Amino acid sequence: MERRKFITLIGGTAVAWPHLASAQNAPARIGFVAAGASGSPNSLMHLTAIKEGLRNNGMVDGRDYVLETRFAAGHYERFPDMARELTQTGARVILTNTILSVRAAQSLNPPVPIVMLAINDPVRTGLIASLARPGGYTTGMATMNEDLTPKLLEFQKELVPAAKTIAVLFNPVNPTNLFYIENLKTAAHAIGMTVSAIELRSPEMLESAFSTIAAQRPDTIQLVADSGNMDLSDRIAALAISQRLPSFCTFTDYALLGGLLAYGISLRQLAIGAGRFVRRILDGAKPGDLPVEQPTRLELTINLKTANALSLTVPPSLLSRADEVIE
């Protein structure tokens, strides 16, 4: 059974656009500073989504635009050099998918328009002035992960009623994750659960992080959504299954790549939505005048393949509320 309902984003209607290249005599160069690794399942999924969003807005790959990509593979110190390289290729817009890549692009001189693909709380982190009037050269898509903690814990208790301890994988390089961990500890304590926070700064730390998890023997794993560690989704999900641990996340893409349950938003859908911003900027709009959008809908995705591998029975009441069930 597979029922797919996509996130609806403000103003997400398709329109007929004139060709860009015919007016400019050459395809527009669009840069993408990616947190993940080239060729990972997550990166490939989101490159496809970016191109789908551009196509939805009348832009044809190779005719109207060329996408220049740079992949940090979890090493965020590479962002400034990657952003500069993209300006040297003539990029007219730079796409970013984590806070530090936005900051690296914002430091460019002369400035280049920036479109965020999925950024946690860009106002509190100082990336923009407000959602309605971001100002400067930055706009795009924002997430709402910090609001989802209580509901995701509720789903964990439905699937694993006896769970008392949660191992939480998080990337401390992302400044919003520390707030998320504190919120999670507070919410977990309120329902009689404890949280063990385990750092995952880079892909090279994944095996050692799971060695720590194995030693602690928690009841569940929760992945704090971050563009860097989301790129490891397939590997994290597989390691969780190997340790017989149910795993959860607030990005639905995680369940698509093997996690047990995800409740929240789709990175893929946010990447598709970013195409509207790119098109409007290339047509002459100022990024700072374009309101930053957030998802208006949350989704529940359950991976029954993973549940079966863990010998878990998903309650029918939970299955009936799922937007997508993977069998």
N, C-alpha and C positions, 0 to 999 in steps of 0.2 A: 504494500500500500504506500503510495507516495502522493501527498497533497501539497502542492507548492503554492504558497501565497506570498507575493513579493511585498516588500516594504513600500509604502506610498510616501513620496517625498513632496514637499511643498513645491507647487509649480511644475510638476514633472510631466508636462505634455510635450508630445513630439510635434515639430513644425517642419515645413519645407523651407530649406535654406538655399541661398545661392552658393555656388562654388567659391571657395576661398582662393584656390590656386589661380583661377582665371583672372582674378583681380590683382594678384601679386606676382604672377608669372613663375612662382615656385612654391612648393609645399611649405607650410609653416612648420618650423621645428619646435617640438614640444619635449621638454625634458622631464624625466621621472627619477627622483632620488629615492631609491627603495631601501628599506631597512633589511629586507631578507636577502636570500641567496638566489642567484640566477639559476633557473631550472628546477627550483623546488616546486612541489605541487601547489603550495599557497601562492608563490610568485606567478606561476603560470596561470592560475585561476584569475588573479587580479589584473594581469596584463590583458587577458581576454576581456575582462570586464571594462577596463579603461577603453579599449578599442570599441566595444559595444556601445558605451556611452557616447563616444565621439561619432560613431555611425548613426546613432539615434538622433544626433543633432546635425546631420547632413554632411559629415566629414568622412571622406574616403581615405583609407590608409594608402600612402604613396602618391595620391593625387592632390589631396588637400593638406596633408600633414605627414611628417616623419617623426616617429617616437624615438627619442634618444634615451637610453636607460643606463643607470649606474646602480650597482647593487653593493650594499655595504656588508652583507652576510653577517649581520649582527654586530659589526664593529663600527659603532657610531662616531668614533673619532675620524672616520673617513669622510663624513658628510661635507665639511667645508671644501675640501679639494674636489669632491665630486660635483658640488654646486658650481664651483668656478669652471670646471671642465665643460659643464653644460652651457655656460654662457659663452665659452670659446667656440662652441659648435654653432652658436647663433640662436639658442633657444629663446623663444618669445614668451613662453609660459613654463613654469616649473611646477610639477606635481610632487607632493610630499606626503608621506604616510606615518610620520612620527614627529614628536615635538622637537627633537634636536635637529631633524632635517629641515623643519620649518625655520628654526633659528639660523641655521647655516645659510639657507637661501635668503633670509631677511638681511643678512650681513653683506650681501653683494652690493657692489658700487661700480657702475650705476645699478639701481634696483631693477629687478625683474618681477613681473606679476607671479604670484604664488597661489596655487589652488590646493587646499588641504583635502586629502581623500578621506581620512577618518582620524580626527584628533580629539583626545580627551580634554574637555574643559579648556578650550583655547583662551577664554577670558581670564580665568584665574591664573593661568600660566603666563599671562602677559603677551600672548601672541597677537591678540586683536583687542580693540577697545571695547566692543560689544558685539553681540550676535547681529543685531539690527544694522549697526553702522560700524563695520570692522575697522575702517580707516586704513591708511597706508596702502600697501601693495598685496595684502593677503585676504583671501576669502576661501569659501569651499564648504566642506562637510565636517560637522562635529558629532561626537558620540555622546552617549549618556550613561556610560557604564557604571558610574558611581551611584546611580539610583537603583541598580538592579540587585544589590547584595541580598536584601531580605527575601526576595522572591526566589532567587537561585538556591538559597539555603532551605527554603520551604520544599523545593523540588528534591533536594538531596534527602531530606527526612522522609519524603514519600517513597523514594526508591530504596533507601537504606535506613529503615526506622531506628535501628540500633546504633547508628553512627554517633560517635562522641568526639572524634578527632579528625581534623582536616589538615592535610599538607597543602600549603598554598605556594605554588610556583610563581615568582614575580621577578620582573626586571627592575632593579633599583636605579638604573640609569634614567628611567622614565620618572620624572618628578611627581606625576599624579598617582603613581602606584603606591607611594607611601601613605597618602590619604586613604586610598582604597583599602589597604591592609588594616589600618586603624578602624575604619568603618566595619570591615568584615569581622574583626575581633570583637567589637562591641555587639554586633548583631548575633554572632555565634554564641557569645556568652549568655545572651538573653534567652536562648533556647537550649542551654545546657551543653554546648559544644565548645571545644578549644581549638585554637588555630596555631599551627607551626609554620612560620614563614620561611621559605627556602629560596635563596637568591639564584637567579639564572641570568647572569650578565651577558653570556655569549654562548654560541652553539657548542663551543668546546667544553662548557661546564655541565652539559646535559647529563652525561653518564654519572658524574660525581654527585649531581643533585639527586638522581634516582638512587644512588647508593645510600645517601642520607635518608631518603624516604624509606627505603627497605629496612634500614636500621631502626627507624622510628615506628614502623608498622601502623600507619594511620588507617582510618576507616574509608576515607575518600580523598581525592585530589581535586583541587580547584586551580585552574590556570587563569591568572590575572591577565586579561587581554591587553596585549602590547604588540605593535607591529613586528618587533624583533622575535619574540618568542612564539607569536602566532605562526611565524614561518616554519616553526618546528612542530606544528600541530600533529602531523602524521606520525612523527617519531615519538612525541610525548604520548599520544594516544596508544601507540603500540607498546611502549614501555609500561604504561599504566595497566594495560591488559596482561602483560607478562607477569606483573606483580599482583594480579587479581584485584585491582583497585578501580572502583567506579570513578570516572573523571568528568568534570563539569567546567563550563566556561560561559561567558556572556557574549561571545560572538558565535553566531550560528554556523559559521564556516568550520568551527572546531568539530562539531558533530558530523559534518559532511566528510571530514578527513579522519574519522575513527573514534572521536570522543563519544562518551555515553549520552550526555545530554547537554544542550546549549539553550540558553534563554536570553534573548536580547536582539541584537541587530546583525545584519549581514554586511561584512566588509565588501563583499562583491557588489551588493546593491549600492553602497556608498560610492564605490569606484565608478559605477555606471552613472550615478547622478552627477559626478564631477564634470562629465562631458558638457553639461549645460553652461557651467562657469567658463570652461575653456573657450567654448564657442562665443560667448558674449564678450569675453576679453579680447579675443582676436577680431571681433567686429567693432571694437573701440570702447567698450565699457571700462570704467575704472574699477579695479578690484575692490578698493575700499568702500565703494558705493553699493556693492552687491551683498545683501544680507547672507550671513552664514546659516546654512540649513542643518537641522537635526531630523532624525527619523521621527515619523509620527506614529509608527507602529512597531511593536515588539513581536517576536516570533519564538515559538517553542519547537525545537527539533530534537527528536529522539532517534538514536541509532540502535535498532533492534539486533543487528548483527553483533554489536558490541555487548549488548545486554545478554544475548545467548552465550557469547564467549565467556562471560563472567558468571553464568548460571543465575542470572537475575531475572525475576519476573516483574515486568512492568505492569502496574495496576491498570485495568481497563479504563478507570476514570481519568488517569493521566494520559493514556493513549488518545482518548476521545478529545482532549484539549490540545493535542499537538497540531501544529501547522504542517509539519512534515515528519514522516516516519520512514526511516531507512531500513529496508529489509534485505 
